[in-house]
Amino acid sequence: MLGPAVAQRVHLGGDTAEQLKRVSEPASEQQANEIMTNLVYTNLTVERIEDAHRLEHNTFDTVATEDLYAVDEMVNVARAFPDGNFMVLDRDDDDKLIGLGMGILIDFDFDHSDHGLTEVHGEGGVGNHSMDNPWYYGTTIAVDPAYRGQGVGRQLYALRKGCVTKHNKAGIVAGGVLPGYRDHIKTMTADEYIEKVKAGELYDPTLSFQISEGFRAVQAIPNYMRDETVDSYAVLIVWDNPDYKPS
Ligand SMILES: CC(C)(COP(=O)(O)OP(=O)(O)OC[C@H]1O[C@@H](n2cnc3c(N)ncnc32)[C@H](O)[C@@H]1OP(=O)(O)O)[C@@H](O)C(=O)NCCC(=O)NCCS
């Protein structure tokens, strides 16, 4: 599959770097030159947590602040699981942090899949994280609005998938936001909305993207994080790692 034409430097090793190189290859040299940017994809560092925190909170500005990461939680996650947490920097703009993909490894209970985001974060943001756990839980992903639609989101997912493959994990699970639901909230339930997005009858800026990334949209999650615009609904999304070998 040819991905969008974003020229970049990759500061990651091994399989992850190889996977990212494949998905980001420009369709043609001409296309690459036309959309040349100077973005760097790398692991999230403690030094850039303030910027990462600002990007998350600016991105999800209709969500209750307490339901998003606190700075110290982000620091803990970056320290506990550097391999699974990523940032994107713009070399042409003083290394501005323009993209963020964070996650932890948890033992997700699919029989009791209703959950709130802060419940997943756990104590200090890492209470439920262990390198032995089978599922990568995507806790946040955000791209600066000025950089959207250029393939940054897809590359962050490629990095997450590369991490899951490298560590032989079952896949990725997350509570996906439903920004488009606000326009239909008076006429349908969250589950009805999700079904219409799955069927391609409605387009959701986030869920449609995740479905195109190979995620299954399982069901609505009530009270995921406080957000009046969507009545606090999210959707349980799952990507199954085709290369997973249970031990
Ligand atoms: C969801 C999000 C991370 C995607 O990041 P992105 O860098 O814009 O994504 P990409 O450029 O890789 O685009 C992926 C697809 O989304 C669509 N898309 C997203 N933003 C777009 C834009 N501004 N213009 C056109 N298409 C866009 C396109 O269909 C694109 O598919 P394509 O590659 O086949 O053209 C970003 O929109 C975002 O930060 N949204 C707000 C936060 C959010 O919803 N996070 C997810 C939490 S679950």
The ligand as a MOL file (V3000), in Angstrom:
LIG
                    3D

  0  0  0     0  0            999 V3000
M  V30 BEGIN CTAB
M  V30 COUNTS 48 50 0 0 0
M  V30 BEGIN ATOM
M  V30 1 C -7.6320 11.4780 13.9780 0
M  V30 2 C -6.3170 12.1980 13.6710 0
M  V30 3 C -5.2610 11.7490 14.6720 0
M  V30 4 C -5.8730 11.8270 12.2560 0
M  V30 5 O -4.6420 12.4610 12.0210 0
M  V30 6 P -4.2370 12.9930 10.5550 0
M  V30 7 O -2.7820 13.2670 10.5780 0
M  V30 8 O -5.1390 14.0840 10.1210 0
M  V30 9 O -4.5370 11.6890 9.7050 0
M  V30 10 P -4.0270 11.3680 8.2380 0
M  V30 11 O -3.5210 12.5890 7.5500 0
M  V30 12 O -3.1140 10.2140 8.3530 0
M  V30 13 O -5.3760 11.0320 7.5330 0
M  V30 14 C -5.9700 9.8090 7.6370 0
M  V30 15 C -7.2800 9.8520 6.9190 0
M  V30 16 O -8.1710 10.7270 7.6060 0
M  V30 17 C -8.8330 11.6090 6.6920 0
M  V30 18 N -8.4730 12.9850 7.0500 0
M  V30 19 C -8.1130 13.3520 8.2900 0
M  V30 20 N -7.9430 14.6740 8.3570 0
M  V30 21 C -8.1570 15.1680 7.1540 0
M  V30 22 C -8.1100 16.4850 6.6160 0
M  V30 23 N -7.8350 17.5630 7.3530 0
M  V30 24 N -8.3590 16.6170 5.3290 0
M  V30 25 C -8.6370 15.5500 4.5870 0
M  V30 26 N -8.7050 14.2900 5.0530 0
M  V30 27 C -8.4750 14.0960 6.3140 0
M  V30 28 C -8.4420 11.1750 5.3450 0
M  V30 29 O -9.5050 10.3190 4.9140 0
M  V30 30 C -7.2080 10.3610 5.4960 0
M  V30 31 O -7.2560 9.2620 4.6590 0
M  V30 32 P -6.3120 9.1530 3.3590 0
M  V30 33 O -4.9220 8.9250 3.8790 0
M  V30 34 O -6.8600 7.9810 2.6490 0
M  V30 35 O -6.4490 10.4480 2.6170 0
M  V30 36 C -6.4940 13.7570 13.7040 0
M  V30 37 O -7.5400 14.1010 12.8400 0
M  V30 38 C -6.7860 14.3050 15.0820 0
M  V30 39 O -5.8740 14.6660 15.8350 0
M  V30 40 N -8.0860 14.4190 15.4270 0
M  V30 41 C -8.5160 14.9440 16.7090 0
M  V30 42 C -8.1700 14.0080 17.8350 0
M  V30 43 C -8.7920 12.6500 17.6490 0
M  V30 44 O -9.9190 12.4920 17.2350 0
M  V30 45 N -8.0000 11.6170 18.0200 0
M  V30 46 C -8.4320 10.2560 17.9750 0
M  V30 47 C -8.8350 9.8530 19.3590 0
M  V30 48 S -9.5790 8.2730 19.3810 0
M  V30 END ATOM
M  V30 BEGIN BOND
M  V30 1 1 1 2
M  V30 2 1 2 3
M  V30 3 1 2 4
M  V30 4 1 2 36
M  V30 5 1 4 5
M  V30 6 1 5 6
M  V30 7 2 6 7
M  V30 8 1 6 8
M  V30 9 1 6 9
M  V30 10 1 9 10
M  V30 11 2 10 11
M  V30 12 1 10 12
M  V30 13 1 10 13
M  V30 14 1 13 14
M  V30 15 1 14 15
M  V30 16 1 15 16
M  V30 17 1 15 30
M  V30 18 1 16 17
M  V30 19 1 17 18
M  V30 20 1 17 28
M  V30 21 1 18 19
M  V30 22 1 18 27
M  V30 23 2 19 20
M  V30 24 1 20 21
M  V30 25 1 21 22
M  V30 26 2 21 27
M  V30 27 1 22 23
M  V30 28 2 22 24
M  V30 29 1 24 25
M  V30 30 2 25 26
M  V30 31 1 26 27
M  V30 32 1 28 29
M  V30 33 1 28 30
M  V30 34 1 30 31
M  V30 35 1 31 32
M  V30 36 2 32 33
M  V30 37 1 32 34
M  V30 38 1 32 35
M  V30 39 1 36 37
M  V30 40 1 36 38
M  V30 41 2 38 39
M  V30 42 1 38 40
M  V30 43 1 40 41
M  V30 44 1 41 42
M  V30 45 1 42 43
M  V30 46 2 43 44
M  V30 47 1 43 45
M  V30 48 1 45 46
M  V30 49 1 46 47
M  V30 50 1 47 48
M  V30 END BOND
M  V30 END CTAB
M  END
